[in-house]
């Protein structure tokens, strides 16, 4: 599902015009990105958490040059779904 499809679904189910829904979705994503960039986690009860994970330094190989390189420790954004959310998705298999 794309952002445009999400906006259409929200607009259809709430009766709010698409422009307002799009502005709200854009602002939500901006706030989540800014929070993660400043090191804050975003918790949405019943949905999940947007968190910042730290990856350790590791050694990798450049196979074309046959050399080893060190990938430094770095941070990445991640999403951890809530248990309720996980259970709903797991129920789809049954």
N, CA, C and O atoms as a DFTB+ gen file, in Angstrom:
376 C
 N C O
     1  1       0.852      -1.179       0.000
     2  2       0.000       0.000       0.000
     3  2       0.894       1.237       0.000
     4  3       1.865       1.308       0.753
     5  1       0.566       2.192      -0.834
     6  2       1.358       3.420      -0.931
     7  2       0.766       4.516      -0.043
     8  3      -0.333       4.382       0.494
     9  1       1.526       5.599       0.093
    10  2       1.043       6.729       0.884
    11  2      -0.249       7.293       0.289
    12  3      -1.171       7.649       1.023
    13  1      -0.312       7.373      -1.030
    14  2      -1.520       7.888      -1.697
    15  2      -2.728       7.002      -1.394
    16  3      -3.831       7.506      -1.184
    17  1      -2.522       5.693      -1.370
    18  2      -3.616       4.773      -1.060
    19  2      -4.056       4.916       0.398
    20  3      -5.246       4.833       0.704
    21  1      -3.103       5.128       1.281
    22  2      -3.437       5.341       2.698
    23  2      -4.260       6.611       2.848
    24  3      -5.267       6.626       3.555
    25  1      -3.828       7.681       2.178
    26  2      -4.553       8.953       2.232
    27  2      -5.971       8.770       1.699
    28  3      -6.923       9.278       2.292
    29  1      -6.120       8.057       0.599
    30  2      -7.451       7.823       0.025
    31  2      -8.349       7.044       0.981
    32  3      -9.521       7.382       1.151
    33  1      -7.808       6.013       1.598
    34  2      -8.587       5.197       2.546
    35  2      -9.034       6.022       3.745
    36  3     -10.188       5.934       4.165
    37  1      -8.127       6.825       4.297
    38  2      -8.478       7.662       5.456
    39  2      -9.533       8.684       5.062
    40  3     -10.510       8.887       5.783
    41  1      -9.333       9.333       3.907
    42  2     -10.297      10.343       3.441
    43  2     -11.670       9.722       3.221
    44  3     -12.684      10.318       3.581
    45  1     -11.711       8.528       2.632
    46  2     -12.978       7.855       2.358
    47  2     -13.691       7.461       3.657
    48  3     -14.906       7.623       3.772
    49  1     -12.941       6.947       4.628
    50  2     -13.579       6.454       5.859
    51  2     -13.928       7.571       6.845
    52  3     -14.811       7.389       7.683
    53  1     -13.254       8.722       6.764
    54  2     -13.535       9.802       7.711
    55  2     -14.353      10.941       7.120
    56  3     -14.965      11.715       7.857
    57  1     -14.370      11.051       5.789
    58  2     -15.092      12.143       5.161
    59  2     -14.292      13.433       5.093
    60  3     -14.812      14.460       4.658
    61  1     -13.038      13.396       5.516
    62  2     -12.161      14.572       5.456
    63  2     -11.548      14.617       4.055
    64  3     -11.270      13.576       3.461
    65  1     -11.339      15.837       3.527
    66  2     -10.802      15.943       2.173
    67  2      -9.356      15.431       2.108
    68  3      -8.619      15.475       3.092
    69  1      -8.978      14.948       0.923
    70  2      -7.669      14.314       0.738
    71  2      -6.507      15.258       1.033
    72  3      -5.477      14.824       1.547
    73  1      -6.660      16.541       0.713
    74  2      -5.574      17.499       0.946
    75  2      -5.251      17.609       2.435
    76  3      -4.081      17.659       2.814
    77  1      -6.279      17.647       3.276
    78  2      -6.073      17.742       4.727
    79  2      -5.453      16.455       5.267
    80  3      -4.558      16.491       6.111
    81  1      -5.940      15.322       4.770
    82  2      -5.392      14.037       5.218
    83  2      -3.936      13.919       4.804
    84  3      -3.106      13.475       5.596
    85  1      -3.608      14.310       3.574
    86  2      -2.227      14.253       3.101
    87  2      -1.322      15.131       3.953
    88  3      -0.221      14.717       4.316
    89  1      -1.774      16.343       4.275
    90  2      -0.985      17.243       5.115
    91  2      -0.751      16.624       6.494
    92  3       0.338      16.748       7.054
    93  1      -1.766      15.964       7.037
    94  2      -1.644      15.326       8.348
    95  2      -0.668      14.155       8.301
    96  3       0.178      14.017       9.185
    97  1      -0.778      13.322       7.285
    98  2       0.128      12.174       7.144
    99  2       1.567      12.653       6.954
   100  3       2.489      12.104       7.558
   101  1       1.761      13.673       6.119
   102  2       3.102      14.233       5.895
   103  2       3.689      14.773       7.200
   104  3       4.859      14.535       7.501
   105  1       2.879      15.497       7.972
   106  2       3.352      16.067       9.236
   107  2       3.689      14.956      10.221
   108  3       4.685      15.052      10.939
   109  1       2.867      13.890      10.268
   110  2       3.142      12.756      11.148
   111  2       4.505      12.148      10.816
   112  3       5.314      11.893      11.708
   113  1       4.750      11.918       9.522
   114  2       6.026      11.316       9.118
   115  2       7.195      12.245       9.441
   116  3       8.261      11.779       9.842
   117  1       7.007      13.537       9.271
   118  2       8.056      14.506       9.581
   119  2       8.384      14.490      11.076
   120  3       9.555      14.538      11.454
   121  1       7.365      14.423      11.919
   122  2       7.573      14.399      13.363
   123  2       8.292      13.122      13.783
   124  3       9.186      13.161      14.628
   125  1       7.905      11.988      13.198
   126  2       8.576      10.724      13.517
   127  2      10.045      10.795      13.106
   128  3      10.920      10.412      13.883
   129  1      10.329      11.283      11.889
   130  2      11.715      11.395      11.420
   131  2      12.528      12.329      12.302
   132  3      13.659      12.007      12.665
   133  1      11.963      13.491      12.653
   134  2      12.682      14.449      13.493
   135  2      12.950      13.881      14.887
   136  3      14.020      14.098      15.455
   137  1      11.979      13.155      15.431
   138  2      12.158      12.547      16.749
   139  2      13.270      11.511      16.724
   140  3      14.121      11.492      17.613
   141  1      13.268      10.652      15.715
   142  2      14.310       9.631      15.613
   143  2      15.676      10.267      15.371
   144  3      16.679       9.797      15.909
   145  1      15.725      11.324      14.573
   146  2      16.992      12.004      14.297
   147  2      17.576      12.630      15.556
   148  3      18.794      12.743      15.691
   149  1      16.701      13.041      16.486
   150  2      17.203      13.636      17.731
   151  2      17.389      12.582      18.820
   152  3      17.694      12.922      19.963
   153  1      17.209      11.295      18.472
   154  2      17.467      10.218      19.422
   155  2      16.274       9.799      20.253
   156  3      16.400       8.934      21.120
   157  1      15.116      10.395      20.007
   158  2      13.908      10.032      20.760
   159  2      13.211       8.862      20.085
   160  3      13.255       8.717      18.863
   161  1      12.567       8.028      20.895
   162  2      11.769       6.930      20.372
   163  2      10.315       7.398      20.267
   164  3       9.897       8.289      21.006
   165  1       9.554       6.809      19.364
   166  2       8.144       7.142      19.188
   167  2       7.335       5.895      19.489
   168  3       7.486       4.878      18.813
   169  1       6.470       5.964      20.508
   170  2       5.670       4.822      20.927
   171  2       4.208       5.059      20.564
   172  3       3.626       6.071      20.953
   173  1       3.615       4.129      19.821
   174  2       2.209       4.201      19.453
   175  2       1.528       2.955      20.022
   176  3       1.635       1.864      19.462
   177  1       0.833       3.135      21.134
   178  2       0.211       2.009      21.837
   179  2      -0.707       1.228      20.899
   180  3      -1.538       1.806      20.197
   181  1      -0.543      -0.089      20.900
   182  2      -1.354      -0.962      20.072
   183  2      -0.866      -1.094      18.640
   184  3      -1.382      -1.919      17.886
   185  1       0.127      -0.291      18.251
   186  2       0.659      -0.339      16.891
   187  2       2.118      -0.769      16.897
   188  3       2.478      -1.776      16.287
   189  1       2.962       0.001      17.592
   190  2       4.373      -0.353      17.674
   191  2       5.225       0.847      18.035
   192  3       4.718       1.917      18.372
   193  1       6.528       0.645      17.958
   194  2       7.486       1.684      18.336
   195  2       8.476       1.919      17.209
   196  3       8.994       0.979      16.606
   197  1       8.724       3.180      16.942
   198  2       9.796       3.564      16.035
   199  2      10.984       3.856      16.942
   200  3      10.913       4.738      17.797
   201  1      12.082       3.114      16.757
   202  2      13.231       3.240      17.650
   203  2      14.503       3.451      16.837
   204  3      14.525       3.262      15.621
   205  1      15.562       3.848      17.543
   206  2      16.875       3.997      16.934
   207  2      17.752       2.881      17.493
   208  3      17.942       2.779      18.705
   209  1      18.285       2.046      16.600
   210  2      19.171       0.959      17.002
   211  2      20.604       1.341      16.669
   212  3      20.859       2.072      15.712
   213  1      21.534       0.839      17.469
   214  2      22.946       1.068      17.209
   215  2      23.557      -0.223      16.684
   216  3      23.501      -1.256      17.351
   217  1      24.129      -0.169      15.517
   218  2      24.824      -1.321      14.941
   219  2      26.284      -1.255      15.355
   220  3      26.902      -0.193      15.285
   221  1      26.831      -2.360      15.777
   222  2      28.225      -2.422      16.211
   223  2      29.175      -2.288      15.029
   224  3      28.798      -2.483      13.874
   225  1      30.421      -1.948      15.354
   226  2      31.451      -1.918      14.329
   227  2      31.689      -3.354      13.867
   228  3      31.673      -4.282      14.675
   229  1      31.910      -3.534      12.566
   230  2      32.166      -4.880      12.074
   231  2      33.138      -4.842      10.904
   232  3      33.348      -3.806      10.272
   233  1      33.718      -5.993      10.638
   234  2      34.653      -6.141       9.529
   235  2      33.914      -6.754       8.350
   236  3      33.164      -7.718       8.508
   237  1      34.127      -6.197       7.186
   238  2      33.495      -6.705       5.967
   239  2      34.561      -6.884       4.902
   240  3      35.686      -6.407       5.053
   241  1      34.207      -7.572       3.825
   242  2      35.166      -7.814       2.748
   243  2      34.687      -7.170       1.456
   244  3      33.512      -7.249       1.096
   245  1      35.622      -6.536       0.772
   246  2      35.370      -6.034      -0.571
   247  2      35.905      -7.119      -1.508
   248  3      37.108      -7.193      -1.755
   249  1      35.006      -7.960      -2.027
   250  2      35.471      -9.121      -2.784
   251  2      36.067      -8.752      -4.139
   252  3      36.867      -9.515      -4.682
   253  1      35.699      -7.606      -4.695
   254  2      36.268      -7.223      -5.988
   255  2      37.735      -6.817      -5.851
   256  3      38.521      -7.042      -6.771
   257  1      38.115      -6.223      -4.722
   258  2      39.511      -5.808      -4.494
   259  2      40.236      -6.765      -3.548
   260  3      41.437      -6.623      -3.316
   261  1      39.506      -7.738      -3.005
   262  2      40.042      -8.710      -2.065
   263  2      40.684      -8.023      -0.850
   264  3      41.798      -8.359      -0.449
   265  1      39.965      -7.066      -0.281
   266  2      40.449      -6.361       0.902
   267  2      39.375      -6.401       1.981
   268  3      38.202      -6.659       1.709
   269  1      39.804      -6.139       3.205
   270  2      38.847      -6.040       4.301
   271  2      38.661      -4.570       4.645
   272  3      39.595      -3.772       4.566
   273  1      37.441      -4.232       5.027
   274  2      37.150      -2.868       5.447
   275  2      36.426      -2.921       6.784
   276  3      35.774      -3.911       7.117
   277  1      36.551      -1.866       7.523
   278  2      35.870      -1.766       8.810
   279  2      34.656      -0.865       8.625
   280  3      34.775       0.277       8.182
   281  1      33.501      -1.389       8.965
   282  2      32.283      -0.581       8.941
   283  2      32.103      -0.040      10.352
   284  3      31.930      -0.818      11.290
   285  1      32.140       1.268      10.520
   286  2      32.073       1.839      11.874
   287  2      30.701       1.648      12.523
   288  3      29.709       1.368      11.850
   289  1      30.672       1.805      13.831
   290  2      29.420       1.756      14.587
   291  2      28.519       2.865      14.066
   292  3      28.969       3.990      13.848
   293  1      27.226       2.540      13.865
   294  2      26.297       3.551      13.345
   295  2      24.890       3.263      13.843
   296  3      24.593       2.170      14.325
   297  1      24.035       4.264      13.715
   298  2      22.649       4.151      14.167
   299  2      21.725       4.023      12.973
   300  3      21.964       4.610      11.918
   301  1      20.649       3.234      13.156
   302  2      19.665       3.051      12.101
   303  2      18.265       3.136      12.698
   304  3      18.068       2.760      13.854
   305  1      17.290       3.623      11.932
   306  2      15.911       3.608      12.415
   307  2      15.339       2.199      12.288
   308  3      15.708       1.448      11.386
   309  1      14.436       1.851      13.199
   310  2      13.812       0.534      13.168
   311  2      12.378       0.651      13.678
   312  3      12.019       1.614      14.354
   313  1      11.572      -0.347      13.339
   314  2      10.197      -0.407      13.808
   315  2      10.004      -1.714      14.547
   316  3      10.358      -2.781      14.045
   317  1       9.440      -1.629      15.743
   318  2       9.143      -2.821      16.528
   319  2       7.636      -2.866      16.723
   320  3       7.082      -2.038      17.446
   321  1       6.959      -3.829      16.083
   322  2       5.496      -3.889      16.198
   323  2       5.044      -4.291      17.596
   324  3       5.741      -5.028      18.294
   325  1       3.879      -3.806      18.000
   326  2       3.294      -4.162      19.300
   327  2       2.802      -5.606      19.246
   328  3       2.537      -6.140      18.170
   329  1       2.684      -6.227      20.409
   330  2       2.236      -7.623      20.475
   331  2       0.844      -7.793      19.868
   332  3       0.586      -8.777      19.174
   333  1      -0.050      -6.845      20.125
   334  2      -1.402      -6.910      19.563
   335  2      -1.333      -6.913      18.042
   336  3      -2.027      -7.687      17.383
   337  1      -0.502      -6.056      17.497
   338  2      -0.314      -5.953      16.054
   339  2       0.260      -7.257      15.502
   340  3      -0.213      -7.767      14.487
   341  1       1.273      -7.788      16.168
   342  2       1.895      -9.048      15.746
   343  2       0.878     -10.178      15.735
   344  3       0.840     -10.979      14.801
   345  1       0.062     -10.238      16.768
   346  2      -0.933     -11.310      16.859
   347  2      -1.962     -11.215      15.730
   348  3      -2.381     -12.239      15.191
   349  1      -2.368     -10.002      15.371
   350  2      -3.311      -9.823      14.259
   351  2      -2.714     -10.305      12.947
   352  3      -3.401     -10.934      12.142
   353  1      -1.441     -10.013      12.731
   354  2      -0.788     -10.440      11.506
   355  2      -0.622     -11.959      11.500
   356  3      -0.806     -12.600      10.465
   357  1      -0.279     -12.525      12.634
   358  2      -0.111     -13.986      12.731
   359  2      -1.426     -14.708      12.461
   360  3      -1.424     -15.811      11.914
   361  1      -2.535     -14.106      12.834
   362  2      -3.853     -14.723      12.628
   363  2      -4.184     -14.849      11.141
   364  3      -5.013     -15.677      10.764
   365  1      -3.555     -14.049      10.302
   366  2      -3.821     -14.105       8.857
   367  2      -3.389     -15.431       8.253
   368  3      -3.952     -15.869       7.250
   369  1      -2.383     -16.081       8.860
   370  2      -1.898     -17.366       8.353
   371  2      -2.867     -18.499       8.611
   372  3      -2.850     -19.501       7.897
   373  1      -3.703     -18.361       9.608
   374  2      -4.568     -19.463      10.012
   375  2      -5.801     -19.575       9.168
   376  3      -6.625     -20.461       9.393
